[in-house]
Amino acid sequence: MVQAYILIQTEVGKASAVAEVISTLTGVLQAEDVTGPYDVIVRAQADTVDELGRMVVAKVQQVDGITRTLTCPVVHL
């Protein structure tokens, strides 16, 4: 199981709507509006890194209002 944080920038005024839509996607554990350089932070999981990448590109990035994403896989050192 691979987990990651997905940091999302949105169009102005769209953070809440983006977080709400993303929270319904399969594999998303949590999606919250935040302040700072990113507007929404998502915690997601998938069986493999490839599956995680497909989820980000095919599902998350297709949500209306998103301008940029940054995916940060969780590592256990």
C-alpha positions in Angstrom: 0.0 0.0 0.0 1.3 3.4 -1.0 0.1 6.6 0.6 0.7 10.2 -0.4 -0.1 13.8 0.3 -1.4 15.6 -2.8 -1.0 19.4 -2.5 -3.4 21.3 -4.7 -3.6 24.8 -6.0 -7.0 26.0 -7.2 -8.6 28.9 -8.9 -9.6 31.7 -6.5 -12.7 30.8 -4.5 -12.8 27.1 -5.6 -10.9 25.4 -2.7 -14.0 24.3 -0.8 -15.7 22.9 -3.8 -12.5 21.1 -5.0 -12.0 19.5 -1.5 -15.6 18.4 -1.4 -15.5 16.7 -4.8 -12.1 15.1 -4.2 -13.2 13.7 -0.8 -15.6 11.4 -2.7 -13.0 9.8 -4.9 -11.9 6.2 -4.3 -8.6 6.1 -2.6 -8.9 9.5 -1.0 -8.6 9.2 2.8 -9.0 12.9 3.6 -9.3 16.2 1.7 -9.1 19.6 3.5 -9.0 23.3 2.6 -5.9 25.0 4.0 -4.2 28.4 3.8 -0.8 29.1 2.4 0.7 28.4 -0.9 -1.7 25.4 -1.5 -5.4 25.5 -1.2 -6.3 21.8 -0.6 -4.3 19.0 0.9 -5.3 15.4 0.2 -4.2 12.2 1.9 -4.6 9.3 -0.6 -3.7 5.7 -0.9 -3.3 3.1 -3.6 -1.9 -0.4 -4.0 1.1 0.7 -6.1 2.9 3.9 -7.1 1.6 3.4 -10.7 -2.0 3.1 -9.5 -1.5 6.3 -7.3 -0.1 8.1 -10.4 -3.1 7.0 -12.5 -5.5 8.2 -9.8 -3.9 11.6 -9.6 -3.8 12.1 -13.4 -7.1 10.5 -14.3 -9.3 11.5 -11.3 -7.8 14.2 -9.1 -6.4 16.5 -11.9 -9.7 16.3 -13.8 -11.7 18.0 -11.0 -12.9 21.5 -12.1 -11.0 24.4 -10.5 -7.6 22.7 -10.0 -4.7 24.6 -11.5 -1.7 22.6 -10.2 -0.9 19.5 -8.1 2.2 18.2 -6.3 2.2 14.6 -5.2 4.4 13.7 -2.2 4.6 9.9 -1.4 4.9 9.0 2.2 8.1 7.1 3.1 9.0 5.2 6.2 12.7 5.7 7.0 
